[in-house]
Amino acid sequence: MDKDTKFALLVVGVPLLGAAYCALMLGVMFAFADARQHPIITATVFVLAPSLVSGSIWLFSSFRAKNKERLGL
């Protein structure tokens, strides 16, 4: 997979994943009465989940880059 294909997948994939995540959130709100009764807790979970995932990916890639730099690769 070349660089342009990866970039195109990123440009198309990220908005589609965002739309799917919004649909999931709406589905949870429609399906579960507890989610509707406690919207602040539900919103907190839906805000923290992608933040934790993206932060973990960022830290892992940074750690891996530091290890490559330390090894001289």
C-alpha positions in Angstrom: 0.0 0.0 0.0 1.6 3.3 -1.1 1.5 6.6 0.7 -1.3 8.1 -1.3 -3.6 5.1 -0.8 -3.0 5.2 3.0 -3.8 9.0 3.0 -7.0 8.4 1.0 -8.1 5.7 3.4 -7.4 8.1 6.3 -9.4 10.9 4.7 -12.4 8.7 3.9 -12.2 6.4 6.9 -12.0 8.9 9.8 -15.3 10.7 9.0 -17.0 7.4 8.4 -15.8 6.0 11.7 -17.0 9.3 13.4 -20.4 8.9 11.8 -20.6 5.2 12.9 -19.6 6.3 16.5 -22.4 8.9 16.5 -24.9 6.3 15.3 -23.7 4.0 18.0 -24.3 6.7 20.6 -27.8 7.5 19.3 -28.6 3.8 19.2 -27.6 3.4 22.9 -29.7 6.4 23.8 -32.7 5.0 22.0 -32.3 1.4 23.2 -31.5 1.9 26.9 -33.7 3.9 29.3 -30.9 4.2 31.8 -28.8 6.0 29.2 -31.6 8.5 28.7 -32.1 8.9 32.4 -28.4 9.6 33.1 -27.3 11.7 30.1 -24.2 13.2 31.8 -22.8 9.9 32.7 -23.5 8.5 29.2 -21.9 11.5 27.5 -18.9 11.2 29.8 -18.4 7.6 28.8 -18.8 8.4 25.1 -16.3 11.3 25.3 -13.7 9.5 27.4 -13.6 6.3 25.4 -12.2 7.7 22.1 -9.9 10.1 24.1 -8.4 7.2 25.9 -8.0 5.1 22.7 -6.4 8.0 20.8 -4.1 8.9 23.7 -3.0 5.3 24.0 -2.2 5.0 20.3 -0.3 8.3 20.5 1.8 7.3 23.5 2.5 3.8 22.1 3.7 5.2 18.7 5.8 7.8 20.5 7.4 5.1 22.7 8.1 3.0 19.7 9.7 6.0 17.9 11.9 6.7 20.9 13.0 3.1 21.0 14.0 3.2 17.3 15.9 6.4 17.9 17.7 4.9 20.9 18.6 1.8 18.9 19.9 4.0 16.0 17.5 2.7 13.4 
